[in-house]
């Protein structure tokens, strides 16, 4: 139990020290061009609601 507490504390400390993620808004084409220029992958997050 003590190991789990220490692991959780270290994990929270590590997460607090990481820089905040910057989210892009705009067109998918702009985001894709920026990702290609930086050599990164592009993650698209979307949802739909029915109701």
Residue frames as a rotation matrix with the C-alpha (Angstrom) as fourth column:
UNK 1
0.569 0.822 0.000 0.00
0.822 -0.569 0.000 0.00
0.000 0.000 -1.000 0.00
UNK 2
0.433 -0.495 -0.753 2.87
0.167 -0.777 0.607 2.33
-0.886 -0.388 -0.254 0.82
UNK 3
-0.642 -0.689 0.337 4.47
0.419 0.053 0.907 1.67
-0.642 0.723 0.254 -2.57
UNK 4
-0.116 0.698 0.707 1.21
0.977 -0.049 0.208 2.50
0.180 0.715 -0.676 -4.36
UNK 5
0.774 0.391 -0.499 0.94
0.529 -0.831 0.169 5.78
-0.349 -0.395 -0.850 -2.47
UNK 6
-0.021 -0.877 -0.481 4.52
0.060 -0.481 0.875 6.76
-0.998 -0.011 0.062 -3.32
UNK 7
-0.665 -0.179 0.725 3.99
0.683 0.246 0.688 5.78
-0.302 0.952 -0.041 -6.96
UNK 8
0.316 0.879 0.356 0.82
0.937 -0.349 0.029 7.87
0.150 0.324 -0.934 -7.14
UNK 9
0.674 -0.125 -0.728 2.52
0.282 -0.867 0.411 10.84
-0.682 -0.482 -0.549 -5.52
UNK 10
-0.435 -0.897 -0.077 5.47
0.169 -0.166 0.972 10.68
-0.884 0.410 0.224 -7.93
UNK 11
-0.452 0.351 0.820 3.07
0.892 0.212 0.400 10.34
-0.033 0.912 -0.409 -10.88
UNK 12
0.671 0.739 -0.062 1.10
0.741 -0.671 0.011 13.42
-0.033 -0.053 -0.998 -9.80
UNK 13
0.366 -0.635 -0.681 4.28
0.101 -0.700 0.707 15.38
-0.925 -0.327 -0.192 -9.22
UNK 14
-0.653 -0.619 0.436 5.57
0.447 0.149 0.882 14.45
-0.611 0.771 0.179 -12.66
UNK 15
-0.075 0.726 0.683 2.25
0.984 -0.058 0.170 15.43
0.163 0.685 -0.710 -14.30
UNK 16
0.763 0.373 -0.528 2.27
0.517 -0.842 0.151 18.78
-0.388 -0.389 -0.836 -12.52
UNK 17
0.039 -0.862 -0.506 5.73
0.028 -0.505 0.863 19.61
-0.999 -0.048 0.004 -13.82
UNK 18
-0.430 -0.150 0.890 4.95
0.834 0.311 0.456 18.86
-0.345 0.939 -0.008 -17.46
UNK 19
-0.916 0.124 -0.382 4.12
-0.221 -0.950 0.220 21.82
-0.336 0.285 0.898 -19.67
UNK 20
-0.017 0.996 0.083 0.49
-0.176 0.078 -0.981 22.28
-0.984 -0.032 0.174 -20.64
UNK 21
-0.471 -0.044 0.881 -0.63
0.753 0.500 0.428 20.86
-0.459 0.865 -0.203 -23.97
UNK 22
-0.598 0.250 -0.761 -1.51
-0.413 -0.910 0.025 23.42
-0.687 0.330 0.648 -26.63
UNK 23
-0.107 0.669 0.736 -4.66
0.651 0.606 -0.457 22.66
-0.752 0.430 -0.500 -28.61
UNK 24
-0.971 -0.215 -0.109 -5.07
0.042 -0.596 0.802 23.97
-0.237 0.774 0.588 -32.12
UNK 25
0.095 0.995 0.031 -8.32
0.315 -0.001 -0.949 25.29
-0.944 0.100 -0.314 -33.51
UNK 26
-0.151 -0.097 -0.984 -9.06
-0.789 -0.588 0.179 25.85
-0.595 0.803 0.012 -37.14
UNK 27
0.626 0.435 -0.647 -9.06
-0.770 0.476 -0.425 23.71
0.123 0.764 0.633 -40.23
UNK 28
0.801 -0.306 0.515 -7.72
0.100 0.916 0.389 20.18
-0.591 -0.260 0.764 -40.46
UNK 29
0.735 -0.530 0.423 -5.55
0.533 0.065 -0.844 21.20
0.420 0.845 0.330 -43.41
UNK 30
0.482 -0.553 0.680 -3.78
-0.545 -0.797 -0.261 23.85
0.686 -0.244 -0.685 -41.32
UNK 31
0.592 -0.217 0.776 -3.20
-0.695 0.349 0.628 21.38
-0.408 -0.912 0.056 -38.48
UNK 32
0.850 -0.266 0.455 -1.90
0.395 0.893 -0.215 18.74
-0.349 0.362 0.864 -40.89
UNK 33
0.637 -0.634 0.438 0.52
0.196 -0.416 -0.888 21.21
0.745 0.652 -0.141 -42.48
UNK 34
0.419 -0.472 0.775 1.83
-0.836 -0.534 0.127 22.23
0.354 -0.701 -0.619 -39.07
UNK 35
0.716 -0.118 0.689 2.24
-0.340 0.802 0.490 18.60
-0.610 -0.585 0.534 -37.99
UNK 36
0.829 -0.430 0.358 4.14
0.554 0.533 -0.640 17.76
0.084 0.729 0.680 -41.17
UNK 37
0.533 -0.642 0.551 6.41
-0.219 -0.734 -0.644 20.78
0.817 0.223 -0.532 -40.70
UNK 38
0.255 -0.405 0.878 7.24
-0.965 -0.162 0.206 19.66
0.059 -0.900 -0.432 -37.15
UNK 39
-0.507 -0.444 -0.739 7.53
-0.499 0.850 -0.168 15.97
0.703 0.283 -0.652 -38.04
UNK 40
-0.815 0.294 0.500 4.72
-0.418 0.300 -0.857 15.01
-0.402 -0.908 -0.122 -35.66
UNK 41
-0.748 0.657 0.088 1.58
0.628 0.659 0.414 12.92
0.214 0.365 -0.906 -35.87
UNK 42
-0.717 0.605 0.346 -1.86
-0.555 -0.796 0.242 14.50
0.421 -0.019 0.907 -35.95
UNK 43
-0.832 0.516 -0.206 -4.55
0.539 0.662 -0.521 13.44
-0.132 -0.544 -0.829 -33.49
UNK 44
-0.626 0.723 0.292 -8.11
-0.338 -0.588 0.735 14.30
0.703 0.361 0.613 -34.45
UNK 45
-0.876 0.399 -0.273 -10.62
0.432 0.393 -0.811 14.33
-0.216 -0.829 -0.517 -31.62
UNK 46
-0.697 0.717 0.025 -14.28
-0.597 -0.599 0.533 14.73
0.398 0.356 0.846 -32.43
UNK 47
-0.853 0.507 0.126 -17.66
0.307 0.682 -0.664 13.55
-0.423 -0.527 -0.737 -31.20
UNK 48
-0.661 0.746 0.080 -21.28
-0.254 -0.322 0.912 13.54
0.706 0.583 0.403 -32.22
UNK 49
-0.857 0.463 0.228 -24.37
-0.155 0.189 -0.970 13.57
-0.492 -0.866 -0.091 -30.11
UNK 50
-0.700 0.712 -0.050 -27.71
0.184 0.248 0.951 12.12
0.690 0.657 -0.305 -31.03
UNK 51
-0.552 0.526 -0.647 -30.71
0.812 0.164 -0.560 13.46
-0.188 -0.835 -0.518 -29.37
